[in-house]
């Protein structure tokens, strides 16, 4: 159980940012810019006195059709803050109902379905190698960072952020991001790719510090790394190559590019996303930041933080 963050206050993770990291991601953003930020809206007939619901579709990297939920106040006058919402691993954006409270407060909410996971977004890219047991390892046997699943998914967050920022009634200077677990990792990557982001609130973010996470064994959320070695490289001949490749999608290397204010929740007993891996990213953030540590909690809902989050969003 982690009860004090001092143990990891100087920890910034294992491995180094690839020399061409910025080049790869700047090229990726240019590809998305060329695709553009057009989208299609389909109104959803969910009953509400205060908000409207929409399916939003756009085409992302590789021509994949990406889905998101859009929830907006019924009366749009002037500019509103925008809120991006990213979900957990293998899940979906969930029910429209989950975001009504934020839209009722005046936010225009865009909740992204990650490609090829539990929602309506597709992932139509064919890659070599293992297709079972996780998306971190999807595409690694192409040995090209642009073939990695999370290369495409991170760029989807960049595209979604720009779609939201360019909406008529959205204040592009007031873009908030909210994410839990995988969604937290995506929020950090997105805030690094889109430094105009205003505030970011994450809970126990995933996808950071893969080398250290692997050392915790196969029972964590990173267990697919052990699975890959077990079935694809039992002699670890490609271990160095694998982790060097995963550095391109390690969110700790996006953290120092974040200019937004950051609020972070962490369970000190988290066995799925070990606190050490989270601190590798948190310690690299140079903008204003605050972390709440709940020592007895694991990878789960942490109570008594709702009012703190509301204060963070509204102050």
N, C-alpha and C positions, 0 to 999 in steps of 0.2 A: 504494500500500500504506500502510495506517495502522499505524504502529508505536508511537505515543504518543497517549494520549487527551487530553493537555493542549490539543491543537488545538481540541477541541470541548467543553472542560470547562464553558463558559458558554453553549453553544448550546442553545436551547430551541425551535427550530423556527420556521417561517414561519406567520403567521396568528394569529388570536386566538380564544379560546373563545367560541362564540356566547353572547349574553346569556341566552338561554332554555335553555341546555344542560342545566342541572340540572333545570329544569322538565320538559323533554322526557323525560329518563331516569327521573325520579321517577314521572312518569305511566306510563311503560312498565313499571316495576317493579310499580306498583299493578295494572296490567292482568294481569300474571303472577300476582300474589298472588290476584286474583279467580279466575283459572283454577284455582289450587291446585297442590299438589305431590304429587298421587296418581300412581301408576305401576303398571305391570303387569310381573311377572317371569315369564320362561320359562326353565326350567333347560336347560342345554346338556350333552349327554352326551359331553364331552371327558374323557379319562382323566387323573386326577391323584390323587396320594396326599395332597396338602396343601391344595388349594384347590377351590372350586366355581365354575362358570361359569354366567352367566345372560345372556339378552337382556333388556334393560330398555326399556320403551316408555312415553312420556308424550305428552300433547298440549300443544303450545306455541302461541305467538301465531299467529293466523290459522287455528287448528284443525289445524295440521300435525302429523302423527304423527312423533315424534322417537325415534330409536333410540340406545341406548348399550349398551356392554358393562359388566357388573358382574362383578368377580372378587373373591372373598372367601375368607378362611381357612375351612377346614371346621369347625373348632371355634370358635365365636364366644362368648366369655365376657367379660362386661364391655364396656368401651368401647374402640374402636379408632380410630386416626387414619384420616382419609379422604383419598384422593388423586384429584383430578380430572385427567384427561389430555385434551389437545386436540391434534388432528392438523394436518398441513400442508395447504396449498392444493390443492383438488381431490381430496384423498386420502380416507382413511377411518380409523377407529379401528384398523385392521390386524388382526392375529391375536391371539387370546386369549393365546397363548403369550408375547407381548411383555411382559405385565404380571405374569406369574406370580411373578417375583422379588420385586416389591413386595408382593404379597399374601402371599407366603411369610414376609415380614418383619412381617406383622401389619396391613398397610394394607388397607382396603376401597377398591377401585379402581373408579372410574366413568369410562369412556372414551367420550366423546361422538362420535357421527357428525354432522358438520355437515350441515345441511339441504341437500338437493339436490346434494350433492357425491358422493364415491365410495362412500359407505356406504349404509345402509338408511333414513336419515332422508329425509322428503319435504319439499318446499317448494311449497305449493299456492297461493301468492299470484300473481295475475296483475297485471302492471304494463305501462305504456306504454314504448315506446322500445326501445333495443338489448338483445338477449338473447344476444349472442355475445361471446366473447373475455374474459369475466371477470365477477366478481360485485361488484366495487367499483362498477361502473357500472350494475349491475342496479337499475332503479327510479329512476335519477336524473331521468329526464324527467317524473316526477310532481311534482318540485320540492317534495317533502315528506319530511322526514327519517324519518317513520314508514313510508314506502314503500321505504326502502333495504333491500337484502338484509341488510347487516350490522347494521341496527337489530334485525331479527328474530333474527339469529344471536347477537348479544351478549346479548339477552334469554333465548335458550336456555341460555347459559352461566349466567346468573343463576338460572334455573329448575333447572338440573342441580345447581348448588351447593346450593340449598336442599333439593332432594330428598335429596342425600347427607347434609347436615347434620341432617336430620330422621329419618334411619334409626335404628332402635332401638339398634344396636350401634356407632354412630359418635359419637365425641367431637366435638361441634360447635365446640369451641375448638381443635381440631387438624386443620384443613382445609388440605391442601397442594394446589398446582396446578403442573402440569408441561406445557410446550408448546414446540414448535419451529416457527419461521417463522410461518405463519398461526396455528398453535397458540400460539405465544408472544404474538402480538398479542391473541388471545382470552383468554389467561391474564391479561394486564395489564388488559384491559377488565373481566374477571370480578372481579379483585381490587379494582378501583375500584368496581364495583357492589355487591360483597359485602365491605365492609371488615373483617368478622370473620375473613377468611382469615388463616391463620397464616404460611405460607411459600410463596413462588412461585419456581420455577426455569424460566428461559426461555433459548432459544437463538435468536439473530438474529431477533428478533420483527418481523413484517410489520405493515402497516396503520398506520404512523405517518408524519406530516409529508408529506402528499400533494403540496403545492405544490413542496417541495424535491425529492421523488422524481420528479416529472414532469420536472424540469430535467435529470435524468440520462438521459432519452431512452427509446425504446421497448424496449430490450433488458433492462430490469430486470423484476422481478416486478410492477411497477406499469405495465407496458407498455400495459395496457388503457386507461389515461388518454389516451395518444397515439392509440390506436386510435379512441377516442370522438371526439376532435377531428377526426381524419382523415376519418371517415365521417359524423359527426353534426353537427359544428360547425366546418367547415374555416376559417371566418373568425373564429373565437373570439368570437363575439358573446355567448356564454353563459359565458365563462371565469370571470368573477368569481362568477356565480351557482353554477357547478359546485363550485368550491372552497369557497365559503361553505357549501354543502350538505354536502360531505364532511367539514367540520369536526365535524359531529355524530357521525361514526364514526371520528374520528382518535384513536388510543389514547393519544397524548401528553396529551390533555385528560382522561383518566381517571387518569393517573399520579400526580398530586398527591393523589388520594383514597385511594391505597393505604396501608394501615397494616401490611401484612405485611412480613416480611423478604424480600429479593429477591436471588437469585443469577442472574447474566446471563453468557451466553457470546456472544462476538462474533468473527467472522473479519475481520481487517483488510483482506482482499482481496475482500470480499463485493461482487460485482457485481449480485446479485439484489436484496438489501435493503441499500442503501448504509449504511455505519456512521453517517453524518451523520444519517440519518433515525431510526436507533435511539437516538442520543444525545439527540435532541430529546425522547424519552420518558424515557430514563434520568435525565437531569438534572432532571426535574421530580419525581422520586420523593423524598419527604422522609423516608421510613422507612429503617431500616437496609438497606444495599445493598452489593453487591460485584460487580465486573465482571472477567471474565477475557478478555483480548484475545490472540488468536493471529494475529500479523501475516500469516503466509504462507497462512492458510486463508481460503476463501471461504464460500459458502453450503453448507456440508457438515459432516459429522461431524467433530468436533474431538477427537482422542484425548488421553489422559492427564488427562482431567477427571472420569472416572467416580468416582474415590475422593473428589475434592473435592465432588462432588454428593452422594455418600453421607454424607459428614461433615455437609454442610449439612442434610440431611434428619434425621439422627439426633442431632445435638448439641442 
